[in-house]
């Protein structure tokens, strides 16, 4: 064989070798490996309830002939004893009274929507959808009182969404115009025929709902499932001359009838962070569970709070979200979790290859597992660590498999 032929043969063998190696390497070669970075995460196990507020209050009456009121305080303001909270004007007809009430309602809705902070347009829209569904459920079940109470909350949310869409930060200009129109309307009535004063100090709220003598704070601790049903089915009382209510204590209760399953995990004596979903007050309120009764399929939970924030709306019927437990660790996509040799684990990307990392699942939420960030004492595989890169979208993986 000549030197030329030998060179050709060697070159051909080199090409075949390269093709062979390229084929087998190419089987494991991934141009794009999708990865998920392990980061700290905290998730809450929450439940949403619809319930009623029970409070200690005194109804304030106008001791003159029926008339319209011009309120000197906004809802939730702290008022001292013997303070005038409203001027009473005589009115000619119900149409004028309705017009004044309409002005006040518009002002209150705009004021509350402006204070509903730190929520995005998407979050507000989600709340509107959920609340609309709840109102439909309440109407369908015949609980029209709850549906009506939640209706005002829906208007606040809708006003907030309009505010976000417009790009403005508040409704101050609109409120100023409405208050000027209301003042002009009331001034046209002349001199007030009377005033309404507080018998003691407390938190003033305009208007009444007729449940002041029914849903009383003193009934909360001994409340039962049957007793709760009796209370909320009691027709509200109509008080002639009532112009507002004075909460004489910052202490109040929230009672909710729910399913036995939803009541699981809630313990009497424990304090929970609670968010009133449709309320103008967007912070959580710590509430202590003081009573819990569980039947075959239903349960009654009664929460207590000694906190009454200034911007908190005390609408009688409200939805509340309570976090029964909190889980802190790492968030892991559920699709990446697998079991190897009886051990729960994921594959991570390290130095171009796939390696197993052991995990301990704490909680599942929205397609993710919250796993412990504290390694176990005995581990078959190394534990998952902060900043590890979890491999996504790969099924044919094995320990040490070359990925790139």
C-alpha positions in Angstrom: 0.0 0.0 0.0 1.4 3.4 -1.0 1.9 6.3 1.3 -1.0 8.1 -0.4 -3.4 5.2 0.1 -2.4 5.0 3.8 -3.1 8.6 4.2 -6.5 8.3 2.6 -7.3 5.3 4.8 -6.3 7.1 7.9 -8.4 10.2 6.9 -11.5 8.0 6.2 -11.1 6.2 9.6 -10.9 9.6 11.3 -14.1 10.8 9.6 -15.9 7.6 10.6 -14.7 8.0 14.2 -15.8 11.6 14.3 -19.3 10.7 12.9 -19.6 7.9 15.5 -18.6 10.1 18.4 -20.8 12.9 17.1 -23.8 10.7 16.9 -23.5 9.4 20.5 -22.6 12.8 21.9 -25.4 14.4 19.9 -28.0 12.1 21.6 -27.2 13.7 24.9 -26.5 17.2 23.6 -29.1 19.9 24.4 -28.8 23.3 22.9 -31.3 24.8 25.3 -31.7 23.4 28.8 -34.6 25.0 30.6 -33.7 25.7 34.2 -35.5 26.9 37.4 -33.4 28.7 40.0 -34.1 27.6 43.6 -35.1 30.7 45.7 -36.6 31.2 49.2 -40.4 31.3 49.2 -43.2 31.6 51.7 -46.7 30.3 51.0 -49.9 30.5 53.0 -52.6 27.9 53.4 -55.7 30.1 53.4 -59.5 29.8 53.6 -62.1 32.3 52.5 -65.2 32.8 54.6 -68.4 34.9 54.3 -69.6 36.1 57.7 -71.1 38.8 59.9 -69.6 41.4 62.2 -70.9 41.5 65.8 -70.1 44.7 67.6 -70.9 46.8 70.7 -72.7 50.0 69.6 -75.3 52.6 70.4 -77.8 53.9 67.8 -77.9 57.7 67.6 -81.3 59.3 67.1 -82.5 62.8 66.0 -84.8 64.0 68.7 -86.7 66.3 66.4 -89.1 65.8 63.6 -87.8 63.6 60.9 -85.2 65.4 58.7 -82.0 65.1 56.7 -78.6 65.1 58.3 -75.4 66.9 57.5 -72.7 64.8 59.1 -69.7 66.5 60.7 -67.6 63.3 60.8 -66.6 60.6 58.3 -67.2 56.9 59.1 -64.7 55.5 61.6 -63.6 58.8 63.1 -63.0 58.8 66.9 -65.4 61.1 68.6 -65.5 62.4 72.1 -68.4 62.4 74.5 -71.1 65.1 74.0 -69.9 66.0 70.5 -72.3 67.0 67.7 -71.9 64.5 64.9 -74.8 65.7 62.7 -77.0 68.7 62.0 -80.6 67.9 61.2 -82.5 69.8 58.5 -86.2 69.7 57.8 -86.9 68.4 54.3 -89.8 68.9 52.0 -90.0 65.5 50.3 -88.4 62.1 50.0 -86.9 62.9 46.7 -84.7 65.5 48.3 -83.7 63.1 51.1 -82.8 60.5 48.5 -80.7 63.0 46.6 -78.7 63.9 49.7 -78.2 60.2 50.5 -77.0 59.6 47.0 -74.4 62.4 47.3 -73.1 60.9 50.6 -72.9 57.5 49.1 -71.0 58.7 46.1 -68.6 60.6 48.3 -68.1 57.6 50.6 -67.5 55.2 47.7 -64.9 57.5 46.1 -63.2 58.1 49.4 -62.9 54.4 50.3 -61.8 53.4 46.8 -59.0 56.0 47.0 -57.7 54.5 50.2 -57.7 51.0 48.7 -54.0 51.0 48.1 -51.3 48.6 46.8 -53.5 46.6 44.5 -53.0 46.2 40.8 -55.8 46.5 38.2 -55.6 42.7 37.7 -56.0 42.0 41.4 -58.9 44.4 41.6 -60.6 42.7 38.6 -60.2 39.3 40.3 -61.8 40.6 43.4 -64.7 42.1 41.4 -65.3 38.7 39.7 -65.2 36.8 43.0 -67.4 39.3 44.8 -70.0 39.3 41.9 -70.2 35.5 42.1 -70.6 35.7 45.9 -73.4 38.2 45.6 -75.2 36.0 43.0 -74.9 33.0 45.5 -76.3 35.1 48.3 -79.2 36.3 46.2 -79.9 32.7 45.0 -79.9 31.4 48.6 -82.3 34.2 49.7 -79.8 36.0 51.8 -80.6 39.4 50.3 -79.3 41.3 53.3 -75.8 39.9 52.7 -76.1 40.5 49.0 -77.1 44.1 49.6 -74.2 44.7 52.0 -71.7 43.3 49.6 -73.1 45.4 46.8 -71.6 48.6 48.3 -68.2 46.8 48.5 -68.5 45.9 44.8 -69.1 49.6 43.9 -65.9 50.5 45.8 -63.9 48.0 43.9 -65.3 49.1 40.6 -64.5 52.7 41.4 -60.9 51.7 42.3 -60.5 49.9 39.0 -61.7 53.0 37.1 -59.2 55.0 39.1 -56.3 52.7 38.1 -57.4 52.7 34.4 -57.5 56.5 34.4 -54.0 56.7 35.8 -55.0 59.0 38.7 -54.0 58.4 42.3 -57.2 59.6 44.0 -60.7 61.1 43.6 -60.0 64.2 45.6 -61.1 66.6 42.8 -64.4 64.6 42.3 -65.0 64.5 46.1 -64.5 68.2 46.4 -67.1 68.9 43.7 -69.6 66.5 45.3 -69.1 68.0 48.8 -69.6 71.5 47.4 -72.9 70.4 45.6 -74.1 68.7 48.8 -73.3 71.8 50.9 -75.1 74.0 48.5 -78.1 71.7 48.6 -78.2 71.6 52.4 -77.7 75.4 52.8 -80.7 75.9 50.6 -82.7 74.3 53.4 -81.9 77.1 55.8 -81.0 76.8 59.5 -80.8 73.3 61.1 -83.7 72.3 63.3 -81.7 70.2 65.6 -78.4 68.4 66.2 -77.3 64.8 67.1 -74.7 64.4 69.8 -72.8 61.5 71.3 -73.7 60.2 74.8 -70.1 58.9 75.2 -66.9 58.6 73.2 -66.6 56.1 70.4 -66.2 55.5 66.7 -68.9 57.2 64.7 -70.6 55.7 61.5 -73.4 57.3 59.6 -76.5 55.3 58.9 -77.7 52.1 60.4 -78.5 48.6 59.0 -81.1 47.4 61.5 -79.0 44.7 63.0 -77.6 46.9 65.8 -79.8 45.2 68.4 -79.5 41.7 66.8 -75.9 41.0 66.0 -74.5 42.2 69.4 -71.0 41.5 70.6 -72.2 40.0 73.8 -73.7 37.1 71.9 -70.6 36.1 70.1 -68.8 33.8 72.6 -71.8 31.6 73.3 -72.9 31.4 69.7 -73.9 28.0 68.2 -74.6 26.8 64.7 -78.4 26.9 65.3 -78.1 30.2 67.2 -76.2 31.8 64.2 -78.9 30.6 61.8 -81.6 32.2 64.0 -79.7 35.5 64.3 -79.1 36.1 60.6 -82.6 35.0 59.7 -84.0 37.7 62.0 -85.4 40.6 60.0 -83.6 43.9 60.6 -85.4 46.4 62.8 -86.5 49.7 61.4 -85.6 52.6 63.7 -87.4 55.8 63.1 -85.1 58.8 63.5 -81.9 56.8 63.6 -79.1 58.8 62.0 -76.0 56.8 62.8 -74.3 54.4 65.2 -71.5 54.8 67.8 -69.2 51.9 68.3 -68.4 52.2 72.0 -65.5 49.8 71.9 -62.7 48.9 69.5 -63.5 45.2 70.2 -65.6 43.3 67.8 -66.3 39.7 66.5 -66.6 38.0 63.2 -68.8 34.9 63.0 -68.9 32.7 59.9 -70.7 29.5 59.0 -68.7 27.3 56.7 -68.0 23.7 55.7 -66.5 21.3 58.2 -63.6 20.8 55.8 -62.9 24.6 55.6 -62.8 24.8 59.4 -60.0 22.2 59.6 -56.7 23.5 60.9 -58.2 26.4 62.8 -57.6 26.2 66.6 -59.4 28.0 69.4 -57.1 30.4 71.2 -54.8 30.9 68.2 -54.5 34.3 66.4 -54.6 34.4 62.6 -53.7 37.1 60.1 -57.0 38.0 58.4 -57.7 40.0 55.3 -61.2 41.4 54.6 -61.1 40.9 50.8 -63.6 43.5 49.7 -62.9 46.1 52.4 -61.4 49.5 51.7 -58.8 48.6 54.4 -56.2 46.5 52.6 -54.0 45.4 55.5 -54.4 42.2 57.5 -55.9 42.3 61.0 -54.8 39.8 63.7 -57.9 37.9 64.9 -58.1 35.4 67.7 -60.4 32.3 67.2 -62.5 32.3 70.3 -65.1 29.7 69.4 -65.3 26.7 67.0 -68.3 24.3 66.6 -68.1 21.5 64.0 -71.1 19.5 62.9 -71.4 16.7 60.4 -71.0 18.9 57.4 -71.0 22.5 58.7 -69.0 24.5 61.1 -69.2 27.8 63.0 -66.1 29.9 63.6 -66.1 33.0 65.7 -63.0 35.4 65.6 -62.3 38.3 67.9 -60.3 41.5 67.4 -59.4 44.4 69.6 -58.2 46.5 66.6 -60.5 48.8 64.7 -58.4 50.7 62.0 -59.6 54.1 60.9 -60.2 53.1 57.3 -61.8 49.8 58.1 -65.3 49.5 56.7 -67.7 47.9 59.2 -70.2 46.7 56.7 -72.1 43.9 58.5 -71.6 41.1 56.0 -68.1 40.6 54.6 -65.7 38.1 53.1 -62.6 37.3 55.1 -59.4 35.4 54.1 -57.6 33.8 57.0 -54.2 32.1 56.8 -54.4 28.9 58.8 -50.7 28.0 58.3 -47.5 29.4 56.7 -44.8 27.4 54.9 -41.3 28.7 54.3 -38.7 27.0 52.2 -37.9 26.6 48.5 -40.5 26.7 45.7 -40.2 23.8 43.2 -42.2 23.2 40.0 -44.4 20.1 40.7 -43.7 18.7 37.2 -40.0 18.3 38.1 -40.6 16.2 41.2 -40.0 12.4 40.9 -39.4 9.4 43.2 -36.1 7.5 42.9 -35.4 4.4 45.1 -38.3 5.5 47.4 -36.8 9.0 47.8 -38.6 12.3 46.6 -36.1 14.3 44.5 -35.5 16.6 41.5 -32.7 16.7 38.9 -30.4 19.8 39.0 -28.0 21.0 36.4 -24.4 21.1 37.5 -21.2 21.4 35.4 -23.0 20.2 32.3 -24.7 17.2 33.8 -27.9 16.1 35.7 -27.7 15.2 39.3 -30.4 14.1 41.9 -31.2 16.3 44.8 -33.4 15.1 47.7 -36.4 17.2 48.8 -39.0 17.2 51.6 -42.4 18.4 50.5 -44.2 20.8 53.0 -47.1 22.1 50.9 -48.5 22.2 47.4 -49.9 25.4 45.8 -50.7 26.4 42.3 -48.6 23.9 40.5 -45.6 24.2 42.9 -44.3 22.4 45.9 -43.0 24.3 48.9 -40.1 22.1 50.1 -38.0 22.3 53.3 -34.8 24.4 53.2 -33.4 22.4 56.1 -31.6 19.2 55.0 -32.6 16.0 56.8 -30.3 14.1 59.1 -30.1 11.1 56.8 -30.2 11.7 53.0 -29.8 9.2 50.2 -29.0 12.0 47.8 -27.5 15.4 48.5 -30.2 17.9 49.6 -31.6 20.7 47.4 -29.8 24.0 48.1 -30.4 27.7 47.5 -29.5 28.7 43.9 -29.5 25.2 42.6 -30.7 25.0 39.0 -33.6 22.5 38.6 -33.9 21.0 35.1 -37.3 21.6 33.5 -39.2 19.7 30.7 -36.9 16.7 30.6 -38.2 13.1 31.1 -35.2 10.9 30.1 -32.8 11.9 32.9 -30.4 9.9 34.9 -27.7 10.5 37.5 -24.7 12.1 35.8 -26.3 12.4 32.4 -24.4 14.8 30.2 -26.6 17.7 29.2 -24.3 19.9 27.1 
